[in-house]
């Protein structure tokens, strides 16, 4: 085994942040399930729609028939809090490894505080999603802490899309959670592999990423001179294979 490969493996083993796979395609989820580096899974209605899922519950139960020993989050999709609660209780019954994703507000910007409090008191493990500010996390910590806890998903990638550095936000949330050992921060919507390094550096508990990002994990710690030469060879080989002439 080459010294560079050993170095890259050491870099991956040194990561403390847990890796979750984010997706809704069965083949891709089961591929990641075979990877011991993947500690859990997340999905959402948008990813399911993109994957062509038409029967939400059937898809979830099919996945859960295989993935039984790692946490997986499924989201409610109503805009009415009473219906959200009904859906949440149903989803929670699908398996002991299920976390129910609750959006931080409904589409009317009404807080999910009371819903989270009710579900927490009923013992439902939750994943509060679509958050982007420290204030949102502070608001939801009180009701979330009244039950078994779960996750707060802060969409760092979308914060960055707004032209704002997400690292200070994520760092502050990590600090807030020091007094809540049963609640973990998920770095959501990463845009590149380096986000995993950033999440690890600030002590973020979890980062959830799509398969295309997770498949780049072997490049962590790669020698840049070697990486440069591989890129040159790629351009040359592709140009040759295409039969380009000038």
C-alpha positions as YAML, in Angstrom:
chain: A
units: angstrom
residues:
- id: 1
  name: UNK
  ca: [0.00, 0.00, 0.00]
- id: 2
  name: UNK
  ca: [1.41, 3.38, -1.05]
- id: 3
  name: UNK
  ca: [2.31, 5.97, 1.57]
- id: 4
  name: UNK
  ca: [-0.18, 8.46, 0.11]
- id: 5
  name: UNK
  ca: [-3.02, 5.96, 0.36]
- id: 6
  name: UNK
  ca: [-2.07, 5.21, 3.97]
- id: 7
  name: UNK
  ca: [-2.08, 8.94, 4.68]
- id: 8
  name: UNK
  ca: [-5.54, 9.35, 3.14]
- id: 9
  name: UNK
  ca: [-6.92, 6.47, 5.18]
- id: 10
  name: UNK
  ca: [-5.47, 8.02, 8.33]
- id: 11
  name: UNK
  ca: [-7.20, 11.31, 7.55]
- id: 12
  name: UNK
  ca: [-10.56, 9.56, 7.18]
- id: 13
  name: UNK
  ca: [-10.09, 7.55, 10.38]
- id: 14
  name: UNK
  ca: [-9.24, 10.75, 12.27]
- id: 15
  name: UNK
  ca: [-12.62, 12.31, 11.48]
- id: 16
  name: UNK
  ca: [-14.80, 12.63, 14.57]
- id: 17
  name: UNK
  ca: [-17.87, 14.00, 12.82]
- id: 18
  name: UNK
  ca: [-20.41, 11.29, 11.99]
- id: 19
  name: UNK
  ca: [-21.33, 10.88, 8.33]
- id: 20
  name: UNK
  ca: [-24.97, 10.51, 7.29]
- id: 21
  name: UNK
  ca: [-26.08, 9.81, 3.72]
- id: 22
  name: UNK
  ca: [-28.76, 12.13, 2.33]
- id: 23
  name: UNK
  ca: [-30.91, 10.73, -0.45]
- id: 24
  name: UNK
  ca: [-34.07, 8.94, -1.53]
- id: 25
  name: UNK
  ca: [-32.96, 6.44, -4.16]
- id: 26
  name: UNK
  ca: [-33.10, 2.91, -2.80]
- id: 27
  name: UNK
  ca: [-30.04, 1.64, -4.66]
- id: 28
  name: UNK
  ca: [-27.93, 4.57, -3.51]
- id: 29
  name: UNK
  ca: [-29.11, 4.28, 0.09]
- id: 30
  name: UNK
  ca: [-28.34, 0.57, 0.20]
- id: 31
  name: UNK
  ca: [-24.94, 1.20, -1.39]
- id: 32
  name: UNK
  ca: [-24.12, 3.63, 1.42]
- id: 33
  name: UNK
  ca: [-25.52, 1.20, 3.99]
- id: 34
  name: UNK
  ca: [-22.71, -1.20, 3.04]
- id: 35
  name: UNK
  ca: [-20.15, 1.49, 3.86]
- id: 36
  name: UNK
  ca: [-19.08, 1.27, 7.54]
- id: 37
  name: UNK
  ca: [-18.21, 4.99, 7.49]
- id: 38
  name: UNK
  ca: [-21.89, 5.88, 7.12]
- id: 39
  name: UNK
  ca: [-23.56, 6.19, 10.52]
- id: 40
  name: UNK
  ca: [-27.09, 7.15, 9.48]
- id: 41
  name: UNK
  ca: [-29.44, 8.46, 6.82]
- id: 42
  name: UNK
  ca: [-31.63, 11.46, 6.07]
- id: 43
  name: UNK
  ca: [-34.17, 12.14, 3.35]
- id: 44
  name: UNK
  ca: [-36.94, 14.61, 2.60]
- id: 45
  name: UNK
  ca: [-40.02, 14.99, 0.37]
- id: 46
  name: UNK
  ca: [-38.10, 16.97, -2.28]
- id: 47
  name: UNK
  ca: [-35.52, 14.22, -2.66]
- id: 48
  name: UNK
  ca: [-38.30, 11.62, -2.81]
- id: 49
  name: UNK
  ca: [-40.13, 13.58, -5.54]
- id: 50
  name: UNK
  ca: [-36.88, 13.87, -7.49]
- id: 51
  name: UNK
  ca: [-36.37, 10.10, -7.16]
- id: 52
  name: UNK
  ca: [-39.87, 9.43, -8.51]
- id: 53
  name: UNK
  ca: [-41.29, 8.07, -5.25]
- id: 54
  name: UNK
  ca: [-45.10, 7.98, -5.41]
- id: 55
  name: UNK
  ca: [-45.95, 5.96, -2.28]
- id: 56
  name: UNK
  ca: [-44.19, 7.66, 0.64]
- id: 57
  name: UNK
  ca: [-44.97, 5.10, 3.34]
- id: 58
  name: UNK
  ca: [-44.32, 2.06, 1.17]
- id: 59
  name: UNK
  ca: [-40.91, 3.45, 0.20]
- id: 60
  name: UNK
  ca: [-40.02, 4.18, 3.83]
- id: 61
  name: UNK
  ca: [-41.08, 0.76, 5.09]
- id: 62
  name: UNK
  ca: [-39.17, -0.93, 2.26]
- id: 63
  name: UNK
  ca: [-35.98, 0.93, 3.22]
- id: 64
  name: UNK
  ca: [-36.53, 0.22, 6.92]
- id: 65
  name: UNK
  ca: [-36.87, -3.51, 6.19]
- id: 66
  name: UNK
  ca: [-33.14, -3.40, 5.37]
- id: 67
  name: UNK
  ca: [-31.75, -0.45, 7.34]
- id: 68
  name: UNK
  ca: [-32.64, -1.40, 10.90]
- id: 69
  name: UNK
  ca: [-29.55, -0.55, 12.90]
- id: 70
  name: UNK
  ca: [-28.74, 3.05, 11.94]
- id: 71
  name: UNK
  ca: [-30.81, 6.19, 12.46]
- id: 72
  name: UNK
  ca: [-32.88, 7.40, 9.53]
- id: 73
  name: UNK
  ca: [-35.04, 10.53, 9.31]
- id: 74
  name: UNK
  ca: [-38.38, 10.82, 7.50]
- id: 75
  name: UNK
  ca: [-40.24, 14.12, 7.26]
- id: 76
  name: UNK
  ca: [-43.87, 15.12, 7.78]
- id: 77
  name: UNK
  ca: [-45.34, 17.02, 4.85]
- id: 78
  name: UNK
  ca: [-48.52, 18.70, 6.06]
- id: 79
  name: UNK
  ca: [-48.85, 22.45, 6.65]
- id: 80
  name: UNK
  ca: [-51.35, 21.99, 9.49]
- id: 81
  name: UNK
  ca: [-49.85, 21.32, 12.90]
- id: 82
  name: UNK
  ca: [-52.55, 18.85, 13.98]
- id: 83
  name: UNK
  ca: [-52.04, 16.84, 10.82]
- id: 84
  name: UNK
  ca: [-48.27, 17.11, 11.26]
- id: 85
  name: UNK
  ca: [-48.64, 15.55, 14.70]
- id: 86
  name: UNK
  ca: [-50.75, 12.70, 13.33]
- id: 87
  name: UNK
  ca: [-48.21, 12.05, 10.58]
- id: 88
  name: UNK
  ca: [-45.34, 12.25, 13.06]
- id: 89
  name: UNK
  ca: [-46.87, 9.63, 15.34]
- id: 90
  name: UNK
  ca: [-47.40, 7.33, 12.37]
- id: 91
  name: UNK
  ca: [-43.84, 7.82, 11.08]
- id: 92
  name: UNK
  ca: [-42.39, 7.25, 14.57]
- id: 93
  name: UNK
  ca: [-44.15, 3.86, 14.70]
- id: 94
  name: UNK
  ca: [-42.30, 2.60, 11.63]
- id: 95
  name: UNK
  ca: [-39.18, 1.63, 13.55]
- id: 96
  name: UNK
  ca: [-37.05, 2.30, 16.64]
- id: 97
  name: UNK
  ca: [-34.31, 3.84, 14.49]
- id: 98
  name: UNK
  ca: [-36.64, 6.47, 12.99]
- id: 99
  name: UNK
  ca: [-36.36, 10.20, 13.69]
- id: 100
  name: UNK
  ca: [-39.27, 12.35, 12.57]
- id: 101
  name: UNK
  ca: [-38.29, 15.47, 10.67]
- id: 102
  name: UNK
  ca: [-40.30, 18.54, 11.60]
- id: 103
  name: UNK
  ca: [-39.75, 21.84, 9.72]
- id: 104
  name: UNK
  ca: [-38.93, 24.74, 12.02]
- id: 105
  name: UNK
  ca: [-42.06, 26.55, 10.78]
- id: 106
  name: UNK
  ca: [-44.95, 25.85, 8.45]
- id: 107
  name: UNK
  ca: [-45.33, 27.77, 5.18]
- id: 108
  name: UNK
  ca: [-47.08, 30.59, 7.05]
- id: 109
  name: UNK
  ca: [-43.93, 31.13, 9.13]
- id: 110
  name: UNK
  ca: [-45.74, 29.86, 12.24]
- id: 111
  name: UNK
  ca: [-43.37, 28.26, 14.76]
- id: 112
  name: UNK
  ca: [-43.42, 24.52, 15.34]
- id: 113
  name: UNK
  ca: [-42.63, 25.10, 19.04]
- id: 114
  name: UNK
  ca: [-45.87, 23.62, 20.44]
- id: 115
  name: UNK
  ca: [-45.80, 20.68, 18.04]
- id: 116
  name: UNK
  ca: [-42.22, 19.85, 19.03]
- id: 117
  name: UNK
  ca: [-43.15, 20.13, 22.70]
- id: 118
  name: UNK
  ca: [-46.13, 17.79, 22.28]
- id: 119
  name: UNK
  ca: [-44.14, 15.20, 20.34]
- id: 120
  name: UNK
  ca: [-41.19, 15.40, 22.72]
- id: 121
  name: UNK
  ca: [-43.44, 14.71, 25.69]
- id: 122
  name: UNK
  ca: [-44.80, 11.68, 23.81]
- id: 123
  name: UNK
  ca: [-41.27, 10.31, 23.46]
- id: 124
  name: UNK
  ca: [-40.84, 10.89, 19.73]
- id: 125
  name: UNK
  ca: [-37.27, 11.25, 18.50]
- id: 126
  name: UNK
  ca: [-37.17, 14.33, 16.30]
- id: 127
  name: UNK
  ca: [-35.06, 16.05, 13.67]
- id: 128
  name: UNK
  ca: [-35.93, 19.75, 13.47]
- id: 129
  name: UNK
  ca: [-35.10, 20.78, 9.94]
- id: 130
  name: UNK
  ca: [-34.69, 23.77, 7.58]
- id: 131
  name: UNK
  ca: [-33.07, 25.96, 10.23]
- id: 132
  name: UNK
  ca: [-30.56, 28.64, 9.26]
- id: 133
  name: UNK
  ca: [-30.16, 30.95, 12.27]
- id: 134
  name: UNK
  ca: [-28.89, 30.64, 15.82]
- id: 135
  name: UNK
  ca: [-32.12, 32.26, 17.02]
- id: 136
  name: UNK
  ca: [-34.18, 29.45, 15.46]
- id: 137
  name: UNK
  ca: [-32.09, 26.85, 17.26]
- id: 138
  name: UNK
  ca: [-32.36, 28.68, 20.59]
- id: 139
  name: UNK
  ca: [-36.14, 28.87, 20.18]
- id: 140
  name: UNK
  ca: [-36.56, 25.17, 19.55]
- id: 141
  name: UNK
  ca: [-34.11, 23.81, 22.14]
- id: 142
  name: UNK
  ca: [-36.49, 24.19, 25.07]
- id: 143
  name: UNK
  ca: [-39.34, 22.04, 23.70]
- id: 144
  name: UNK
  ca: [-36.94, 19.60, 22.05]
- id: 145
  name: UNK
  ca: [-35.08, 19.05, 25.32]
- id: 146
  name: UNK
  ca: [-38.27, 17.85, 27.05]
- id: 147
  name: UNK
  ca: [-38.15, 14.46, 25.35]
- id: 148
  name: UNK
  ca: [-35.67, 11.92, 23.99]
- id: 149
  name: UNK
  ca: [-34.11, 14.66, 21.88]
- id: 150
  name: UNK
  ca: [-32.70, 14.02, 18.45]
- id: 151
  name: UNK
  ca: [-31.23, 16.41, 15.93]
- id: 152
  name: UNK
  ca: [-31.25, 20.05, 14.88]
- id: 153
  name: UNK
  ca: [-30.52, 20.35, 11.16]
- id: 154
  name: UNK
  ca: [-28.95, 23.66, 10.22]
- id: 155
  name: UNK
  ca: [-28.65, 24.18, 6.48]
- id: 156
  name: UNK
  ca: [-25.07, 25.43, 6.28]
- id: 157
  name: UNK
  ca: [-24.98, 25.06, 2.51]
- id: 158
  name: UNK
  ca: [-27.95, 27.36, 2.04]
- id: 159
  name: UNK
  ca: [-26.45, 29.87, 4.47]
- id: 160
  name: UNK
  ca: [-23.39, 29.88, 2.22]
- id: 161
  name: UNK
  ca: [-25.63, 30.24, -0.86]
- id: 162
  name: UNK
  ca: [-26.83, 33.51, 0.70]
- id: 163
  name: UNK
  ca: [-23.23, 34.76, 0.72]
- id: 164
  name: UNK
  ca: [-22.84, 34.28, 4.48]
- id: 165
  name: UNK
  ca: [-20.11, 32.24, 6.15]
- id: 166
  name: UNK
  ca: [-21.92, 29.36, 7.91]
- id: 167
  name: UNK
  ca: [-19.02, 28.43, 10.18]
- id: 168
  name: UNK
  ca: [-19.74, 31.04, 12.91]
- id: 169
  name: UNK
  ca: [-23.39, 29.98, 12.98]
- id: 170
  name: UNK
  ca: [-22.54, 26.29, 13.23]
- id: 171
  name: UNK
  ca: [-19.86, 26.95, 15.85]
- id: 172
  name: UNK
  ca: [-22.34, 28.82, 18.03]
- id: 173
  name: UNK
  ca: [-24.90, 26.02, 17.75]
- id: 174
  name: UNK
  ca: [-22.24, 23.50, 18.81]
- id: 175
  name: UNK
  ca: [-21.64, 25.68, 21.86]
- id: 176
  name: UNK
  ca: [-25.36, 25.87, 22.65]
- id: 177
  name: UNK
  ca: [-25.69, 22.09, 22.55]
- id: 178
  name: UNK
  ca: [-22.98, 21.44, 25.13]
- id: 179
  name: UNK
  ca: [-25.70, 21.46, 27.79]
- id: 180
  name: UNK
  ca: [-27.97, 19.16, 25.74]
- id: 181
  name: UNK
  ca: [-26.16, 15.85, 25.37]
- id: 182
  name: UNK
  ca: [-29.24, 14.17, 23.86]
- id: 183
  name: UNK
  ca: [-29.44, 16.66, 20.98]
- id: 184
  name: UNK
  ca: [-26.96, 16.64, 18.09]
- id: 185
  name: UNK
  ca: [-26.25, 19.18, 15.36]
- id: 186
  name: UNK
  ca: [-26.52, 18.07, 11.74]
- id: 187
  name: UNK
  ca: [-24.56, 20.14, 9.21]
- id: 188
  name: UNK
  ca: [-27.09, 19.98, 6.38]
- id: 189
  name: UNK
  ca: [-26.91, 20.76, 2.64]
- id: 190
  name: UNK
  ca: [-23.10, 20.63, 2.23]
- id: 191
  name: UNK
  ca: [-21.87, 21.77, -1.16]
- id: 192
  name: UNK
  ca: [-18.40, 20.20, -1.25]
- id: 193
  name: UNK
  ca: [-16.22, 17.64, 0.49]
- id: 194
  name: UNK
  ca: [-14.33, 20.36, 2.36]
- id: 195
  name: UNK
  ca: [-17.53, 21.01, 4.35]
- id: 196
  name: UNK
  ca: [-16.90, 17.67, 6.08]
- id: 197
  name: UNK
  ca: [-13.49, 18.95, 7.17]
- id: 198
  name: UNK
  ca: [-15.06, 22.20, 8.39]
- id: 199
  name: UNK
  ca: [-17.77, 20.36, 10.32]
- id: 200
  name: UNK
  ca: [-15.16, 18.14, 11.94]
- id: 201
  name: UNK
  ca: [-12.94, 21.08, 12.89]
- id: 202
  name: UNK
  ca: [-15.70, 22.88, 14.82]
- id: 203
  name: UNK
  ca: [-16.88, 19.76, 16.65]
- id: 204
  name: UNK
  ca: [-20.15, 19.38, 14.74]
- id: 205
  name: UNK
  ca: [-21.74, 16.05, 15.64]
- id: 206
  name: UNK
  ca: [-23.03, 15.00, 12.20]
- id: 207
  name: UNK
  ca: [-22.87, 16.05, 8.57]
- id: 208
  name: UNK
  ca: [-25.36, 14.65, 6.07]
- id: 209
  name: UNK
  ca: [-24.30, 14.61, 2.44]
- id: 210
  name: UNK
  ca: [-25.43, 13.25, -0.88]
- id: 211
  name: UNK
  ca: [-23.76, 10.20, -2.36]
- id: 212
  name: UNK
  ca: [-21.84, 12.22, -4.94]
- id: 213
  name: UNK
  ca: [-20.07, 14.09, -2.14]
- id: 214
  name: UNK
  ca: [-19.55, 11.03, 0.05]
- id: 215
  name: UNK
  ca: [-17.99, 9.13, -2.84]
- id: 216
  name: UNK
  ca: [-15.19, 11.72, -2.85]
- id: 217
  name: UNK
  ca: [-14.09, 10.73, 0.66]
- id: 218
  name: UNK
  ca: [-11.03, 8.80, -0.62]
- id: 219
  name: UNK
  ca: [-9.58, 12.10, -1.88]
- id: 220
  name: UNK
  ca: [-9.26, 13.51, 1.66]
- id: 221
  name: UNK
  ca: [-5.58, 14.03, 2.41]
- id: 222
  name: UNK
  ca: [-4.55, 13.38, -1.18]
- id: 223
  name: UNK
  ca: [-1.18, 14.70, -2.32]
- id: 224
  name: UNK
  ca: [-1.93, 17.73, -4.49]
- id: 225
  name: UNK
  ca: [0.95, 17.11, -6.90]
- id: 226
  name: UNK
  ca: [-0.39, 13.60, -7.48]
- id: 227
  name: UNK
  ca: [-3.90, 15.01, -7.83]
- id: 228
  name: UNK
  ca: [-2.67, 17.54, -10.38]
- id: 229
  name: UNK
  ca: [-1.02, 14.85, -12.50]
- id: 230
  name: UNK
  ca: [-4.20, 12.72, -12.41]
- id: 231
  name: UNK
  ca: [-6.14, 15.72, -13.67]
- id: 232
  name: UNK
  ca: [-3.69, 16.31, -16.53]
- id: 233
  name: UNK
  ca: [-3.98, 12.63, -17.51]
- id: 234
  name: UNK
  ca: [-7.78, 12.85, -17.40]
- id: 235
  name: UNK
  ca: [-7.84, 15.80, -19.81]
- id: 236
  name: UNK
  ca: [-5.37, 14.08, -22.14]
- id: 237
  name: UNK
  ca: [-7.16, 10.71, -22.12]
- id: 238
  name: UNK
  ca: [-10.58, 12.28, -22.69]
- id: 239
  name: UNK
  ca: [-9.32, 14.40, -25.58]
- id: 240
  name: UNK
  ca: [-7.68, 11.33, -27.15]
- id: 241
  name: UNK
  ca: [-10.79, 9.17, -26.67]
- id: 242
  name: UNK
  ca: [-12.95, 11.87, -28.27]
- id: 243
  name: UNK
  ca: [-10.65, 11.98, -31.29]
- id: 244
  name: UNK
  ca: [-10.26, 15.76, -31.15]
- id: 245
  name: UNK
  ca: [-8.21, 17.40, -33.90]
- id: 246
  name: UNK
  ca: [-7.24, 21.02, -34.53]
...
